[in-house]
Amino acid sequence: MHLTALVNLGPRPIGSPANQAGTDFIAAAFHAAGWLVEEQPYACTAWQGGATVLDLDGERLDAAANAFSPACDVTAPVVCAGTLPELERAAAKGKLLLLYGDLARWPLPPKSWFLLGDHEKKIIDTLESLQPAALLAPPTATDYYGQLTEDWELDLPAATLSPEAARRLLRNPEGMAHLRIEAALVPAVARNIVGRIRPEAKKRIVLCAHFDTKINTPGASDNGGGVAVLLGLAERLSKLDTSLGLELVAFNGEEYLPMGDDEYLRRAESYFSSIQYAINFDGIGTLLGANSIAAFDETGKLEAQAQPITCDFPGVVWVEPWPESNHSTFAFRGIPALALSAVGTRSLAHQPYDGK
């Protein structure tokens, strides 16, 4: 029921009307289950995308605007670069810059991402200094992260091309291309929803899941399933007889930049040290996947406690720790954490067909 309700909202990117509706749905479910509910609003940027048109000498090519791309309407020559040294030498000012090869293997993280590496920062700095009219690129090497850029702080129009369209441009470096992107960046407000029982307790456990999605997916596996688990636990744990404080956190904004995590940390500063451990649900329960578990604890105690329990569930597989979700907010700050997800269905995430 919970999963169906979320998926029926459609894509839930941060700040969007569907995202706001999802937030209200989760808050109502926490209230109905008897939890004390806190809404944690924070300013964000929503993106409204319209049509994307790319023409080469009058021939229409397949292209789609990247999330958070500014609008543009430009006709200019195409400049191509496949490596960083090639990019650094490109005369791209005022032109359409096509990135491919080594530069398009992986997406560029947002400029404010806490895991931004030196190599990625060098690419971003070079792009901004070159001042192209817009960026073009084929899909990155993995469908899981298909677009090269998804950053509202990067003030460069950007679009993703089909491989065929990218090859067409590469074969015609002197051709004049026309790119029009209809889009708007809109100031908005996003909210985390936090449910609590016994908030005065000196020790607490946090269970969490994010409910936002990429711009193009209804997000059943990423992460409607995780939220459904959280809401199901809300109904059951409210009756649990324990002296521990319990906290359920529905995080907003995980998909593009973890601003929801930052807001949660700001508000939790006074009691953060009381958190004994955290459990994150992200990607769990997909029909064709095997549920997985990963431990984030330098002492090994949390994994040792969880291992005997998982022995009773042979369909669950232990995997290596992975950082790309809300459990890192706790684990990177010394709080032992578990991440429950799934293996074998990663290609569903971030896709339009992640709604079954």
MODAJO-V449966 format. One line per field, one symbol per residue. psi: psi as a letter, one per 40 degrees, with the letter a starting at -180 (. if undefined). Layout:
psi: ???
This chain:
psi: dddddddeeaifiheiddddddddddddddddeeihhhhgiiiahihhiaihhhihfehhihihiihehiiigihiihhiheidddddehgeheihhhiabdeediihiideheehidddddddddddddfidiiiiiiiehddgdidigheehfhiiihiiddddddddegdeihihhhhhihhhhihihihhhihfeeiehihhhiiieiiieeiefddgfdddddddddddddeeehgieiihhhhhiiedddhfdddddddddeddedeehdiihhhheieideihiiiiighddedddddddddedegeehhhiiiiefaedddddeeehiiihhaiiefdedheidege.
